[in-house]
Amino acid sequence: MPEQNLANFRAHPAVEPEPKRYRTLFLSDLHLGAKASQAHLLLDFLKHNDAETIYLVGDIVDGWKLRKGWHWPQAHNDVVQKLLRRVRKGARVIYVPGNHDEFARDYTGMSFGGVEVVHHAIHETATGKKMLVIHGDEFDIVVRNARWLALLGDWAYDVAIATNTVLNRARRMFGVGYWSFSAWAKLKVKEAVNFIGDFEETLATEAERRGVDGVVCGHIHHATIKTINGMLYVNTGDFVESCTAIAEHEDGNFEILHWRMTAAERAAASANQPVKALPAPKAAAA
């Protein structure tokens, strides 16, 4: 942001609106503790969005990365503190652990700072629909039956993220918007084995088996809202690449919220010519 624009932005804090309030927010795959986590964007998202109930749908903390080497900058701590502050202000925060934070599954049924830890949840929408809330890794055959392959994929993910960073630095120099190499690469790999489609079908089938109206999950880093065989399938996406969340409005409708810029970056974009953007990639694996 040019110095003059930045000064104007700081001199007029009134441009920051009050947080938009939803009935429910669903967040997953934050991967706090991993260098790829977009904690600064997540903090900006939490600053501008609030809800009566917030579901943390797994992979909130990346235990796999932390076991390899400690990485916990202040921004990651700030995310935790902000979520705890929401609890103190009256929000209900429900934590459904995933595979990267599977250590938290040992504490299901307990509460930490008011955050409820559960293996899965049944969320009732404003219209009375019942939604199974689950991370989804239990239905990923790779994670369940070949853990060493999943860990290899985790290493490959780091390489893809690093490539993605260099590529997008060059793209910004030419005024071209964000594009995820790692998401594109993994989409091609996963499409080869129909992984994403099978995952979605399996989760929809599980929702039907449990007698609910649909499912809210994460795990595959692919935000979407669709109907599969009469079941509502909702995936939250992630806050590593796509930076997405799911909001339930007061009328019970779900919406994907995309959050790829901070407030300061949005102000800069409004003051200058908007950056050209390419469509977001369809999917990324966990």
N, C-alpha and C positions, 0 to 999 in steps of 0.2 A: 504494500500500500504506500503511495507517495506520502512524504512527511506532512504536507499540508492537509491531505484527506484524513490521515491518521489523527492529526491534531484536532480537526473538526469533529471527528468521531468521538474522541475523548472529551471534548468540550461540551458535547450534547448527549449526555447519557440517556435523555428522555427517548431517544430513538429506539432503545431496547424495550420491546413490549413486555407486558406481564406474561408469565408462562401460560401457554395454551393448555387448558385442562381437558383431559379425556376421562372416560369412565375407567378404562384399563389400558395399561401399557405392557407390552411383552418385549423383553430384550433377551438375546442369547448370544453366545459365542463372542464375548467381550475379550477373552484371552488376556486378562490382566496378568502381568508377569512375563509376557512375551514382548519382545521388541517390536513386533508388528502391530501390537494393539494400538488402536487409534484413540487413546485416552483423552486427548485434547478435544477431539470432535465429540466424544461421548459426554464430556463435561459440559460442552456447549449445548448439546442436545438436552441434557438434564436441566440446564439453566432455563431453557425455553419451553420445556414440556413437562407436564405433571399429570398425575392421575390418582384416583381414589385407591386403586390397587395396581401394584407393579409386580409382574412375574419375571423372575430371572430364570430363563429356561436353559440352563446348563452351559458349561464351559465358560463360566464367569471368570474363574481363576485358572490359569494354565499350569497345572501341577506338573505336567510332563516337562515343560520348559524350566520351571523352577528347580526341578531335581537335577537338571544338567548344569545350572548356574544361576545364581540369584540376580534377578533384575526386577527392581521394584522402585521406579522413580516416584517423585512426589505426586505427579499427576494420577498415578494408579491409586495411591493412598487417598487422594482427593475424591476419586470416584466412590470408594468405599465410604468415606465420611459423608459424602453428599447423599448416598442411599440411606445411611443410618439417620441422617437429618430428616429425610422424608418420613421415616418411621416415627420420629419424635414429633413431627408435625401432624401425625394422624393417618398417614397412608399405611395401607397394609402391603408388606413386601413379602413375597413367597418365593423361595429359592428351591428350584428343582435341579439338582446336580447333573452333570453330563459325564462324558468319559475323561475329559481333560481335568476335571475337578472331582473325580470319582471318590476321592478321600472324604468328601463331604457326605457321601451316602452313609457313612458310619454314624452320622449324627441326625438321621431322619427322625422326625417327631420332636426335635428339640428346637429351641429358639435362641438366637444370638443377637443381642441388641434389638430385639423385637422382630428380627427377620426369621420367618418360619422356614425350616428345612424339611422338605417332603420328597418322597421318591417320585411321586407324580401328583397331579391335582385334577379336580374336576371343576372347571370354571363355568358358571352360569351367566349367560349374556343378558343384556337388558330385555331381550325378547323371550327369555326362558330357554334358549338352546343350551345344551350341556356340551362342553368341549373338554376333551382329554388334553391335559397339558403335560408334555413329556419331552425330554431332550431328543430322544430317538436313536441313540447309539445302540440300544439293545437290539435294534432291527437292522443294523449294519453288519452284514455277514463278514466283512473284512475285519471289523473291530472285534466281533464275537469269536471268530474261528481262526483268525490268523493275525494275532496281535503284532507279530514281528513285521508283517507287511504294513500294518497301520503305522508303526513307528518309522519305517522306511519312508512312508508317504509323508510323515511329519517332517523328516529331514528334507525331502524333495520340496516340500512346501516352503521351507526357509529359502532355498535356492531360488524358487520362483518369485518369492516376495522381493528378494534382493534384486533380481532382474527387473521386476516390475518398478522398483524405485528408480533405477537408472533410466529405464525407458521413459517414464513419465516426467523425469527431470528434463529430458531432451524434448519431449512433446510440449512442455510448458514454454520452452524457449521459442517454439514456433507458434505459440498461441493456440495450441490444440488441446482439447479437454482430456480428462482422465480416462484411461483405458487399462483394464486389468489383464496383464499377460498371464499371471498365475491362474486367474479364474478361467480364462480362455483355454489354457493348456489342460487344466484338469477337467474342464467340460468335455474336451475331445477324448481324453482318456476314459472318463466315466461313461460317456455316451457309447464307447466301444463295447461296454458290457451292460449297457442299459441300466446303470446303477441308479441314477436319479429317478427314472420312471419306476423302477422296482421299489425303491425306498418309499416314494409317495404312495404307490399302490398298497404297500405293506402297512403303512401307517393308517391309511384310510380303512383298510380291512380290520385293523386292530380296534379302531374307533367303533366300527360296526359291531365287532365281537363283544365290545364292552357295553353296547346298548346306548351309546351317546350319539350326538349329532355331528361330531367332527373332532378334529385334533389340531392343536397348536404345538409346533415342535421347532427344533433348530437343527444343529448338527451338520447339515450339508452346505451351509453358507449360501443358501439360495432362497431369497425372499419371494414368496408367491402366495396368492389366495386363489383357490380354485375348488371346483366341486368334482369329486371322483366317486363314481358309483353311488351318487346320492349323499356322500359324506363331504362336509366342508373341510378342506385341507388348507391349513395356514402355516407357513414357515416364516420365521422371524428374520432370517438372513444372518447378518453378523455385524460386528464393529471392528473388523480388520481390513476388509477391502470394500465391500459395498456400503457399509455404514448405514444399516437399515434397522427399523423397529416396526412393530405392529401396534396400532392403536385401535381400541374399540371406542366408538363414539357413543353418546348417550342413547342413540336410537338402536344400538346393538350392531351396527355395521362396522366391519373391519376395514382398515386402510394401512397400506405400506407407507411408512414415513422414511424418506431418503434424506440423509444428513451428511453431505460430502464437504460442506463449507462451514467455517465458524462465522459468528456474527460480524467480525471484523472483515473477513473475506467477502461476505455478502455486501457489506457497505462499500468495499472497494469495487466490487463487480457492478454495483448500481451507479457508482460515480464514473466508471469507465465503460468502454465497450465490452459487452458480455463475452466471456470466453466460449468458443465453440465447443460443444460437448458431443461425444459419441454415445450411442445407447449403451446402457449398462450391460455387462455380460450376463448370460442366462443363469449361470450356476458356478459354484465353487465347492469343492469337497472339504470335509472337516480335517 
